[in-house]
Amino acid sequence: MAETGPFRPSASAVQLSGRLLCRSLAAAMASAAADAFLDPRADWWGVVWPAPWWLVGVTALAWAVLRAREKAHRPPPRGSARGDWEQAA
């Protein structure tokens, strides 16, 4: 039986980095909403709330590099679609 879950062996680094990107973006939006609507006065909040936004930038860069690497190593489809494959790339 196939193992399920976010860290199953068949999940590629591109998929995992994409999931991390989506989740860090959600956390960044939630922290921005909390900052805007709740107006937290804690001293540490000014340091913590931008952290998810930095994580979004880092994971977006990692995902883009991994995705480009994955596409570069994938062979083009066979048949008449080769021209479409080269045009799309």
N, C-alpha and C positions, 0 to 999 in steps of 0.2 A: 504494500500500500504506500502511496506517495505521501511524503511528509508535507504537512501544510504549515503555514505561518509566514511571517515576514522574513525569516532568516532560513528558509528552506535552501538546500544545496543548489537547486536549479536557478535561484535568483542571481542575476548577474550584478556586477558592480554598478552598471548603469542603472538598473532597476532600483537597487538599494540607494544610490545617490539621488535618484529622482524622488523616491519616497521621502528621504531626509529633506530634500528641497521643499517638497509640498508641506511637510509637517513644520519645518522651521518658518516657512512663510505664514502658515496659520498662527504659529506662536507669535511671530512678529506683529501680525495684524491684531491679535488679541492684546498684546502688550501696548500697542499704540492706542487701541480703544480704551484700555484701562487708564492709560496716561491722560487721554483726552476727557473722559467722562468722570473718572473717579478722583482725579487730581491728587495722587498719593503724595504725602509730605515726608515720607521716609527718606533719610539721607542716602541710603544705598540704592534707591529707585533710579536716580539719575545715571547710575553706572549700569544697572541691570537691564533696564528697558531697551536700550539700543543693542544689546547682545544678540537677540534673535535676528536683527537686521544684518549684523555682521555675518552671522551664520548663513543667512540667505545668500549673501554675496559669495561667500566661500563655496557653498554647496552648488550654486549655479555655475561657477567657474569649473568646479570638479566635474559636474554632470556634463557640461559642454565638451570638456576635454575627453572624458570617457566615451561619450556618444560619438564624437568625431573619430576616435580611435576604433570604436566598434564598427562604424560604417566603412572605414578605410580597409579593414580586414575582411569585410564581407564580400564574397564574390558577386558579380552582377548576375542577374537572372539570365537563363538561357533563352534562345529563340529571338523573336523579332522585338522584344522589349529592350534590347541593349541600347538603342538610340534614346529611348525614353529614360533609361537609367542614367546615361551620361548627361542628358539635358537636365534632369532633376538634381543631379549632384552639382 
